[in-house]
């Protein structure tokens, strides 16, 4: 039975006459035909190749996808088949999604950086018959595990380099597939149109797999109605147009990329650009200058860290000008962006700063034309968030999930706060259960988990409410605040609330810290593993003539420990101001001698911490953190190198004590007042 009586909803949106009627064009292939007529000569996709941007119009994309779909039908694709997609952000990978949908098949995108053993489960679980992959690397992964995938019959590859001499009869090139399609369309020009006409809004549109932080990932069945309604409402909310442009660089398998780079692109008709490679994203971002941009907090943090490192190396006069105008931007920039009243002199100084600092900085970063920017997935540091907004970038936080087709809450213009994730998105209903768990209901709610009825019933109620697993509350402004994963929230032995992600995020706000894992539930105090940020700390070491041989060497230096200890104790001072968590300050910490890595199973492919795996793998270090007499801990662990080779890491790690801060006078008084009120209510 659902608890939590109050329901929070969004204000209705005004009509959108310039957007297609998705009750008529109720599948993405139907939108493709619509856009080919409405926006025929307007760019649909771009890709940078060998340093040159290439473009395809909507009419060209339609023609290519029709040829592609006809060729795949000749290879045997039938309605209901599952087609795996494995590759980087490339136009042909996105066209594969639409190709599958044209034929009534279901695309199953897979994280392209997963190793062979990691892709085995989703491919087998989804009963994939066909796989479309980018290059030789992905083909080789499939060949390694194909004998364990009896239903996988055909592999189509895009890039032919390195594969020409492969003799397997089930391998087909993209080019040859198009040639088959040309022959089929020559016989029946309406072949694909007839297939598209059979699609309906309730058909399964895509099966993205969850990140699998606690076990095998789950296949999320999303219908066209789920994806299209969520994408449509999000686009209307932000006023997206066919003239907008975005950069697609996040994994195609991630639901966020599917909504932003595919769903909303088809609904609005805007252009999606693909970078040359993952290594050139920042350069390509600067060249492109998108108007619509999404990045997780870590990307924004990395960009800001790079900016600050460069400023440290700049001349004294440049640093002085930069710091002066950035201080002014912090005072008035957000107010100006939100349309609040600001004095004439302050506006003049801000305009001057725009010429001297903010404008050139945004241009270098590629943010000059950004109208709407999103960040989500983790909490973003208040200082980082306000930095981007203060220089005029309309950056917002949103909260979502695969099961919602992304959108649960969004920050409305003029109501953007660094400590919330916004109000309910259009057509979304929110409830907070009695135990603090956030629940939602919307048109984007998934159909079910594929072949997992038990998990579906556990997550989704009979009347459509979805358990997010996140603990949060609605503040007095009607905005949602997320505390942590509900299952991760616990208590210390002294009864103090322990919210690990809340503590971890506070530490990750410092640019010197890359990753954190906090422990404390059922224990006497809070302790942490910390990963330093190699770029930020390495730059500091270089400026201070501190030599080091490796990440392990740098993270073991006493000077580095002293810097991180300062950050830990600052977090303790912050926690002391908050009544609920004042008692969960960090008592002991250590710096891990290796980066937590998805290849080592410590993170998911979306960079989420696998807590149970880490607790088991590093049990000896955790034991040392909770042994007051231990000054060091030892680690012996298998690691994966960038080239795939395995090795062993053995190290002794120092354990540091952090100073605790007494709870503030204000929070103590508030706590005492609440206890007295509670006793009065109980009649004591």
N, C-alpha and C positions, 0 to 999 in steps of 0.2 A: 504494500500500500504506500502511495506517495505521500510524504510528509512535507511540511512547509506550505502554508496556506496562501501566502501572498504571491501573486504573479506580476512580473514586470514585463512590460511590452514597449515597443518602439512607437513613436508617432508615425502616422501614415504618411507615405510619400506622395507628392503631387504626380499627376499623369506625366508620361514621358513620350510625347508624340514623335520624337525623332528616333525612337528605338523600335526594333521589330516586335511584332506581336508573337510572343513565344508560345501562345496557345495555338497559333496557326503554324508557325515554323518551330515545331516542337521537338526537333532533333538537330544535332549539329550539322549533319549532311544537308538538311533542308535549309539551314542558315547559310551554308556554303553556296548553295544555288542562289539564294536571295542576295548575298553579298556580291556574287559574280555579276549580277544584273545591276544592283544599286551602286556598287563601288568598283566596277569592273577594272578601271585603269588605276585605281588607288593601290599603293603598296600594301601587301598583306604580310610578307615576311622579308627579312633581310638576313644576310649572313656574311661575315667577314672571312674571306679566304685568300691566303697569300697577300694579306695587307690591303685587299680591295673589298669594299662593300658591294655585294650583289643583291638585287631586289627581284621579287616576284609579285605581280599584281594579283588581285583576287580572281580575275578571270584566268590567269595563267595557273594559279594554284588549283582552281576547279578542274581545269583540263588535265593537269598532272595527276591529281588524286583519282579522277575517273579512269585514266589509263592504268594507274597503279592498282585500283580496285578490280578492274577487269582482268588484269594479269594474275592477281592473287586468286580470283575466282577460278581461273583456268588451272591454277595449281591445286585447287581443291577446297578452298575456304568455303564453309557452309554457315548458314545462320546459326548462331549460338556457339560457334567455335571460340576458343580463347587464343588470343595472339599476344605473345610476350613482346615487349619492346625494351631493348637494352642499348643504351648509347648516350652520348653527351647531347647537349642542346643543339640539335641540327634540324633544319627545316624538314628533311625527309623523315625524321623521327616523329615530329609533330603531325606530318601528313599521314603517317602510319596510323595514328589514333583515328583520324577521320576516315581513312581507307577502311579500317576494320568496321567502323560504325556504318559506313555506306552499305556493307554487305550483311549487316545484322550480327556481325561477330563482336566480341568483347575484348577491348585492349587491356592488357595487364602490364603496366610499366614496372620495370625492375631497376633498382639502384645500380647505376653503371659501374660504380667503384667497388661493388661487392665481389668477393672472391667466389670461385666456383661452388664451394660447399654452402655458401650463404644463399645463393640463388636457387639451389636445389629444391628447398622446401616450397617456396612460392610457385615455382614452375610445376612441381609435382602436384601440389595441393590444388592449383587452379586448373589442372588437367589440360595444360597447354598443348595444342596440336601444331601450332606454327610459332616461329620466333623470327622477329625482324631485328637485326643487330647492326651496329655501326661499322665495325671493322674487325680485323683479324684477332685482336685481343678478345673481343666478345665471342667470336666464333670458337676460338680455342677453349674458352671456359665451357661452352656448351658441349664441345667434343669430349671434354674430360668426363662429364657427367651424363652424357646421352644414354649410356647403357642402363642408367637408373631412371630414365624418363621414357618408358615404353610408349607413351602417347605422343611424344614429340616426333613429328614426321618430317617437317620441312623447316629449313633455316634459310632466310633471305638476308643477304649482307649488302651494305651500301658501298663502302670503300673496298675496291678490288685489290689494293696493294697488299702483297704477301699471300693472297688466297688463290691466285690464278692456277697454281699447280696442285691445289687440293682436288682429290679425285672422288670425294663422297658424292653420290648421286642425289642426295637430299639437299645439297647446297645450291642455291640459285642467287645470281647477282640481281641487284635492283634494276640495272639496265636491261637485262634479259627479261625480267618480269614485265617491264613497260612494253617491251616488244611483243610479248604474249598478249598484253592488254590491247595493243593497237590492232592486232589481228581479230580479237574478239569483238571490239567495237566496230570494226569494218563490217562485220557480219550483222551486228545488231547495235545500232547507235543508241538505243534506249535501254541497253542492258543495265547500266548502273542507276539510271533514273527509276526504273521499275523496282530495283532493290531498295532504293531510298524511300520510295513511296510506302513501303511496307512497314517502316519504322514508326513507333508510337512513343508518346511521352513516358509511358510506364516501362519501356524496355530498359534493360540494364545498359548503362552508358559506358561504365569503366569499373575495374576492380583494382583500386590502389590497396597496397598492403601497409598495415601499421608498422611502426618502427620496431616493435617487439622488445620493449625494455625488460619484461619479466618472463619471456618465453618466446615461443614461435610467433611470428607476426600473424595478424588476422586479415583475411581478405574482406574488404568492405564493399558490399554491393551498392553502387550508387546508380539510380535511374537517371534518365534525361531530365525528368522533372526536378530531382534533387539538385543536380549540378547547374542546370540552366536557371532555375528560380533563384538559387543562391547567388550565382554570378550576375544575373539581371538586377537583383535588388542592390547588390554591392555597387554595381556600375551606376545605377540611378542615384544612389545615396551620394556618390562622389561627383556626379555629373560628367562621367567619362564620355568621350566623343570619338568619332572615327578618325579625327586628326591627331589623337594621342599616339604615343610611341613608348614601348617598354623594352627592357633588355631581359632576355630569358637566359639565365645562367645558373639557376638553382636546379636540383635534380628533377627530371621529368616525372620520376616516380613519386615525388612529393605532391600532396594534394594542393598545396598553395600554388605551386607552379602550374598545375593543371587548371586551376581557376583563373589565375592572373594572366597566364601566357597562352591559354587555349580558350577556356569558356568565355571570359570577358572579351577576348579579342574577336571571337566569332559573333558575339552579341552586339558589340559596339562597332566592329569593323576596323579597329585600329591596327597598327603595324607592330609586329613583334620581331625584334632583332636578336640574332644569335652571335655570341662572341667567337673570335677565332679559336680560342682555347681557354681553359680555366686559368692559365697563367697570364692571359692578356685582358682579363675582365676589366680591371681598373682603367687600362689604356683605352679599351673599346668603349667603356662607359663614358669617358671624357670625350671621345670623338662623336659618340652618338647623341649625348645630351637628352636622355629620355624625359618625358613629361610625367610618367607614371612609373614608380619604382618601389620595389619591395626588397628588404634585406633583413636577416635576423640580427639581433643586437650585436653579435660578435663581429659582423661585417662593419657596422657603424663604428664599433670600438676600434677595430683594426685600422680603419681609415683615419680616425682621429689620432690614434697613436702615431701613425706615420706622419701626420701633419705636425704634431708636437715635437717629434724627433727632428724633423727638418727645421723647425723653428729654433731648436736648441743649437743647430749648426749654422744658423743665419747670423748676419752681422748684428752688432749691438743696436744700431739705429732701426733696423727692420724689426727686431724683437720688441723694441720699445713702442714702435707704431702699432704693431700687431697686438700687443698686450693692452695698450690704451683703448683701441677701438673694440677689442673683444670685451673688455670690462664694460664699455658703454653698451655694447650689444646685449650683454647679460642683464643690464638694468632696464633697457627699453625695447629690445628687439622682439621679444615675445608679445609684448603689449601691442606693438605696431602690427605684427602679423595677425593678431586676433582682432584688430580693429578698435582697440581701446584708445582713449584720449591720451595723447602725449604732447608735451610742450613743444613750441616751435623750435627752440634752440636744440632740444634733444633730437627732434626730427632732422634738423640740419646736420648735426653731428653724425647721426645715423646714415644719412644720405652720403655724407663725405666718406664715412667708413665703408659704404657700399662701393664707392669708386676705388678707394685705396686698398681695402682688405676683403670685405665680404664678397664682392663681385668676382675679383680675381680668384679667390679661394674656391667659390662655387664652380667657377669655370674649370679650374684645375681638377676638381673632384668629379666633374661631369654632372653637377646638380643645378646648373643655371636655369634649366627649363622645367624642373620638377614642380608640378602642380599638386600632386598627391604622392606622399611617401608613406609606406607602412613598415612597421617592425612588429614582430611577434615571435612566439616560441619560448622566449625567456624574458625575464624582466630586464629592461634597459636602465642603466644608471641615470639618475636624475641629472647629473652634470652633463653627461653625454647627450641626453635627450634635449636639454635646454640649449646646449651648444648649437646643434643643428637648427633648432627652431629660432634661436636668437639671430642667426644670420639670414633668416628669411625662407627656410625650407619647411614646407608644410608637412612635417613628419608626425605620424599618428601611431598609436598603439592599437592593436586589435587582438581579439581572443577568439580562437576557433579550434576546430578539430577535423580529422578526416571524416568522422561520423556526422559532422554538420555540413559537409561540403564547404568547409572553412569557416564561414561567418557565424559567430555567436554574438559578439559585441564589437562595436566600432566607436571610436571617439568622434563625436560631431564637431564640425568647425565651431570655434568659439568656446568649446568645452573640452579642452585638451589639458589633461593633468598628468604629471609624471608618475603618480602613484596609483593610477587606475588603468583599466583596459577598455573603458568606455561604457556606453549604454547598449541595450539590446539592439542588434541589427534589425533592419526592416523584416517584418513578419516573424520575428523570433520572440518567443516567450521564455522568461527565466524564472526559476524558483530556487530558493535556498532551503535545503532540507534542514531538519532539526539538528542534524550532526554537522552542519556547515557545508555539506557538499553542494556544488552547483549543478543544477539540472536545466535542460533547455528542451524546447520543442519548436520545430520550424518546418517549412517545406523542404529544407535541405537535409532533413534527418534520413539517414541511410535506410535501405530496405532491410538488410540483415547482414550478418557475417556469413560468408560463404562456407557451407558445410560445417557450421558451428552453432547449432541451435541453442545450446546451453549458454554460450557466451552472449548470444543475442538477447536471450531472456534476462540475463544478468545485467545487461547494459541498457536495454530499451524496454520500457513498460508497455503494457497492452494498449494504452492510450497515447503512445508516441513520445513520452518523456525520456530523455537520454541522461543517464548518469555519467558525468564527466570524469569523476574520480578526483576532481580538484576541490579543495576547500577554499571558500571565499565568502564575501558578504557585500551587500549593497550599501554604499555610504549615503549620507544625507543629501547628496547631489544627484542620486539616482544612478551612480556609476558603480561598476563592479570592481572589486578588489580581490585579487587572487593571492592566497597565502602560500599554498603548497599543494602537492598531491595529498589527497585526503588519507590515503593509506600510509603515507610517509610521515604524517604529523603524529607525534608521540609525546611522551613526557619524560623528563629526567626523574631520577629517583626522589628528588625533593618536590616533585609535583609540578614543576615549571613546564609550560608548553614548549615543545621542541619542534620547530619547523625547519628542517634542514635546508630546503631550497631557499627560504627567506634569508638564512644566514649566508649560504653560498653566494647568492646574488649580490649581497652587500659587499662581499669580498671581491667578487668579479668586477665590481664597478671600478676598481683600481686598475690602471692600464698595465701594471707590472704582473698582474695575476691573470692567468689564462683559464684555469679550471680549478674547482674546489669540490671536495666530497666531505660532508660533515657527518659526524657520528654523535650519538647521545641518547637515543631512545632506550629507556630502561637502564641507564648508566648514571654515574654520579655527576658527570659534567660533560660539556661539549668539547670535542676534539676534531681536528681537521687534517686531511691531506690537501696539499696545495701544489699546483703546477704553476711555475713562473711562466711569463710570456717571454719567449726567447728573443723576439725582436726588440721589445721595449727594454728588458733588462740587459740584453747584449749591447744595445746602443748606450745605455748608461755606463756599462763596464768599459766600453771603448773610450767614452769621454773622460773617464776617471782612470785611464791607463791600467785597468785591471784585466790581465790576460787570462784566458781560459781555453781549454782544449775541446770541450764538448758541453752538451746540455747538462749532463750529469756533473761535470766539473763545476760549471757555473752555479748550478742550484745547490751545491754543497758549500759554497763560500760563505764565511761568516758575515761578510759585508752585505751579501744578498739576504741572508737570514735577518739581519738587523733591519733592512728596508721592509721586508714582509712583516716582521714583528710590529713595526710601526703601523702598518695597515691593519693588522689584526687588532691591535689595541685601539685604533680609531673606531673600528667596527664595534668593539666592546663598549666604547663610550656612547656610540649611537644606540646600541641595544639597551643601555642603562636608562635611556630616556623613554623607553616603551615598556609599559607595565607588564604586558602579557609575556614578553620574552626577555625581560631584564635579567632573569635568573639563568638564562641559557647562553651566557657569554662564553667565549672560547677560552678554555683553560690551557690546552696544550696543542701544538701543531707540528707538522714536519713538511719538508719540501720533497716531493717525490723525485727520484733521480731519472725518471723517464716521463714522457708525455703520455697521458691517457689516450688510447688509440682504438679506433673502431676495428682495425685489423687484428688487434689483440683481444677483441671481445669486450673491452672496457667501456666503449661507447657504442651507441647505435649509429646507423648511417646518417641520422639527422642530428648527431652530436649530443644525444641525451645520455646521461650517466646510467650505466647498468649497476645499480647499487648492490644487489645481491651477489652479482658476479665479483665485484670489487671486494666486497666484504669477505668472500671466500678466498679469493686470490691473494689478498694482502692481510690475511688474518694475523700473521705474526707481527706486522707493523701496528695493527689495531691493538693487539694485546700490549705492545710496548707503550702505546699512547696512554693506556689505562693502568699502567704499572708505575706508580709515582716514583719508584726508585730507579726506573730505567731512564737513562740519558740518551740512549741510542736504540735503534731498531735495525734488524737485518732483513734484506730482501733477496730472494732468488727466484727469478721469473723468466719464462720464455718470452721473447719479443720477436716481432716481425719487422724486417728491414724494408725499405721502400721498394727494393727489387724482388720482394717476396721471400727472400731467404729467412730462415729462423736462426735465432741465437739465444744465448742465455745472459741475463743480467744479474750480477751479484754485487751488492753494495751494502754498506753500513750507513744509516741515515741518522743525522742528529735530530733530537727532539727538543723543542724550545717551549718554555713556559711563557704565558702571556699574562700581563697584569689585568686584574679585574677592576671594574669601575663600580662603586656603590650605586644602587638605583637612585635616580634623581629625586629630590625632595618633592617635586610635583607629582611624579608617578606614584611615590609612596603614599602621599596624601589621598590621591585618587583611589588607590587600592584600598586604603583604610576606609574611605567613605563608602565604597562599594560594599565592603564586607559588613559595615554597620547597617547599610540599607538592606542587605540580604537578611541579616539577623532580624531586623524589624519586620520584614515581610514574612519571616518564618515564626514570628511571635515570640522571639527570644527576649 
